[in-house]
Amino acid sequence: MAIYLTALLAILNQVGLKGSKMLVALYAIDLGASPLAIGALVSTYAVFPLLLAVYAGRVTDRHGVRKPMMLGSLGLSAGLALPAAFPGLPALFASCALAGTASLFFQISVHNLVGSLGEGYERTRNFGTFSLAASISGLLGPLFVGFAIDHSGHLPTYVMLAAIACVPGLVLAVNAGFIPSRVRTGKEAPRGGLKELLGSPSLRRTFVTSGLIITGIDLFNFYMPIYGRSIGLSASVIGTVLGMQAAAAFAVRLWMPRLARRFGERSVLTGSLVVAGVTYFAFPSVAHPVLLGLASFVLGLGLGCGQPLSIVLTYNDSPPGRAGEALGMRLTVNKFTQIAVPLVFGSLGTAAGVLPVFWANAVLLLAGSYLSAERRRR
């Protein structure tokens, strides 16, 4: 029962976060921001998490997950309320920074909690179940934001997202009996430094491929709205196209535990990167909303497996007693790519339009599939 209650809280939290990533792009476009400025906004989500991810992992290892999850939820809600209180581009940067930092503590804590609820295949199954929650939030967030913008405007939508995001924090403050006071990984040992984490070849490859997967998801969430606006799509249609990616991720994650059990986590991860990379190449050549939705669905089939599998592999390969710290290091790499890649691609988008952004990301994903396949061969 704990896995389902945890997943429910994560859905509410992630609806706020994922919805905000579409909302901030469309609101910034409405304010007249350039692709470079939007790329900077994307990067702002990751600035402080880049510095704090490993620390957040250590906090969950040593002090439990309830308080970080609670504070992360309430902090995300506060970040989403900022643009409504102080409209304008500066408030968007502050909102992205606070939302990204708060969601970091919630995310690492909840991943550490899910990983501690089982061993071996059961752990993969639990992460598969939990990943369905991420797919649901990825579907509901953009759909909600798209229709809310069309009917109420950008600022009221921020208020509604803030209200949704604060619910998990309030629940955890009142009653969190299903969460253990301290997560037990079942493999306690003396602690080492970051060098030990980075010294593991399997962890290094997982960190890199995980960063590429997250980059693929985030760039699609930010640059699909820009592309959609450039071809005249409404906010609700853009939200529907984004939601198709999450719907595909939900579908493929239903089968992910069986696929991983039959072919192995590493093989499935490699295949998912290939599918995502090829789809990114084809996406900018499509303009009809139905075809865009279909391309988004295929992209979701690829990226949908990649994210939970990278978490499972990180947890399984982590040194004894340091699962939270390893998950924090994984997010550090993720945040570095989330800072560097949007800034580079934002400059590229300013100079040459958004189409090269999709093509460049396709190259990165295919390179990640080669790296993952190399590890599998070894």
PyMOL commands that set and color helices and strands:
alter all, ss='L'
color gray80, all
select helices_A, chain A and resi 2-30+35-44+47-63+66-85+89-115+121-152+154-174+194-198+201-230+235-263+265-285+289-317+323-352+355-377
alter helices_A, ss='H'
color red, helices_A
deselect
rebuild
show_as cartoon
